Amino acid sequence: MKILLVEDYDSFRKILRIMLESRGYEIVEATDKGSACRIIQESVQELDLILTDCDLPAPDEGLEVITFAQDIIDFFGHKNVPMILMSGREKNVAAQTIGAEFLFKPFGLNDFKAALDRALARNAEHELVGKV
């Protein structure tokens, strides 16, 4: 499984990458909205999950990344890609409104794993409903 990890803080991005790789995921990294959107535009059909910080570094750029990804997916009819929004500010309502999981920073390993599992399970459920 391939995950796009979008985080502007190097040390936190490295920790997340290590955690994800330890679970067997292949990681593609971006540090800002522009590079994340380029990756999405070029290879969204290869991604299995998008995990993005909310503030990259400008407020709400992570929400813009998720919205951009959803627009590309909808326009080209690609498979649904689950998304997780991380923030130290309360953005749970915004994340739910756009169909993403939400992780409030700082979070522990168990919360991180649970959010991954929920996002992937919700996507699997969405794909099953779409096939019926």
matplotlib code that plots the C-alpha trace (Angstrom):
import matplotlib.pyplot as plt

x = [0.0, 1.2, 0.6, 1.1, 2.5, 2.2, 3.9, 6.1, 8.0, 10.9, 11.3, 7.6, 7.4, 10.4, 8.7, 5.5, 7.4, 9.1, 5.8, 4.1, 7.0, 7.1, 3.5, 4.7, 3.5, 5.3, 5.6, 5.7, 6.5, 5.6, 6.4, 3.9, 0.6, 2.2, 4.3, 1.4, -0.9, 1.6, 2.0, -1.8, -2.3, 0.4, -0.4, -3.5, -4.6, -1.5, -2.2, -4.0, -4.2, -3.4, -2.2, -1.8, -1.1, -3.7, -1.3, 1.5, 2.7, -0.2, -3.5, -5.8, -3.5, -4.0, -7.8, -7.0, -4.8, -7.7, -10.2, -7.9, -7.5, -11.2, -11.7, -9.2, -10.7, -14.2, -13.3, -11.3, -13.4, -10.5, -10.9, -11.7, -8.7, -9.1, -7.7, -6.6, -6.2, -3.8, -3.9, -3.0, -6.1, -9.6, -10.6, -12.6, -15.8, -14.0, -12.4, -15.7, -17.4, -14.9, -15.0, -11.6, -10.5, -9.1, -6.1, -5.6, -1.9, -0.1, -1.4, -0.1, 0.7, -2.6, -4.6, -2.5, -3.1, -6.8, -7.2, -5.4, -7.5, -10.8, -9.8, -8.9, -12.0, -14.3, -12.8, -13.2, -16.9, -17.3, -15.9, -18.2, -21.3, -20.2, -20.1, -23.6]
y = [0.0, 3.5, 6.5, 10.1, 11.8, 15.6, 17.2, 20.3, 19.6, 17.3, 15.6, 14.8, 13.6, 11.2, 9.8, 9.2, 7.7, 5.2, 4.3, 3.7, 1.8, -0.5, -1.5, -2.3, 0.8, 2.5, 6.2, 9.2, 12.4, 16.0, 19.0, 21.6, 22.1, 22.6, 19.4, 17.4, 18.6, 17.7, 14.2, 13.8, 15.1, 12.8, 9.6, 9.7, 6.4, 4.8, 6.1, 4.1, 6.8, 10.5, 11.6, 15.4, 18.0, 20.8, 23.7, 23.5, 26.0, 28.3, 27.6, 25.1, 24.2, 20.5, 21.0, 22.4, 19.3, 17.0, 19.1, 19.1, 15.3, 14.8, 17.0, 15.1, 11.7, 12.9, 14.5, 11.5, 8.8, 7.3, 5.0, 6.6, 7.3, 7.6, 10.7, 11.7, 15.3, 16.0, 19.2, 20.8, 23.0, 21.6, 20.8, 17.7, 19.1, 20.3, 16.9, 15.1, 17.6, 16.6, 12.9, 12.6, 11.0, 13.5, 13.2, 15.8, 16.5, 15.4, 11.8, 8.5, 5.4, 3.7, 6.7, 6.8, 3.1, 3.4, 6.4, 4.5, 1.4, 3.5, 5.3, 2.2, 0.3, 3.1, 3.1, -0.7, -0.3, 2.6, 0.4, -2.5, -0.3, 1.1, -2.4, -3.4]
z = [0.0, -0.9, 1.3, 0.6, 3.7, 3.8, 6.7, 6.8, 10.0, 9.1, 12.5, 12.8, 9.1, 9.8, 12.8, 10.9, 8.0, 10.4, 12.0, 8.6, 7.1, 10.2, 9.2, 5.7, 3.9, 1.0, 1.6, -0.8, 1.0, 0.4, 2.6, 1.3, -0.6, -4.0, -4.0, -2.5, -5.3, -8.0, -6.6, -6.4, -9.9, -11.3, -9.4, -7.3, -8.8, -7.2, -3.7, -1.1, 1.6, 2.0, 5.4, 5.7, 8.3, 8.3, 8.4, 5.7, 7.0, 6.2, 8.0, 6.3, 3.4, 4.4, 3.9, 0.4, -0.4, 0.6, -1.4, -4.4, -4.2, -4.0, -7.1, -9.1, -8.0, -8.9, -12.2, -13.5, -11.9, -10.0, -7.1, -3.7, -1.6, 2.2, 3.8, 7.3, 8.5, 11.4, 13.4, 16.7, 16.3, 16.5, 12.9, 13.5, 12.0, 8.9, 8.4, 8.8, 6.4, 3.7, 4.5, 6.2, 9.4, 12.0, 14.3, 17.0, 17.6, 19.6, 19.3, 20.5, 18.5, 19.3, 18.2, 15.0, 14.2, 15.0, 12.6, 9.9, 10.4, 10.4, 7.2, 5.4, 6.7, 5.7, 2.3, 1.9, 3.0, 0.5, -2.3, -1.4, -1.4, -4.8, -6.3, -5.1]

ax = plt.figure().add_subplot(projection="3d")
ax.plot(x, y, z, "-o")
ax.set_aspect("equal")
plt.show()
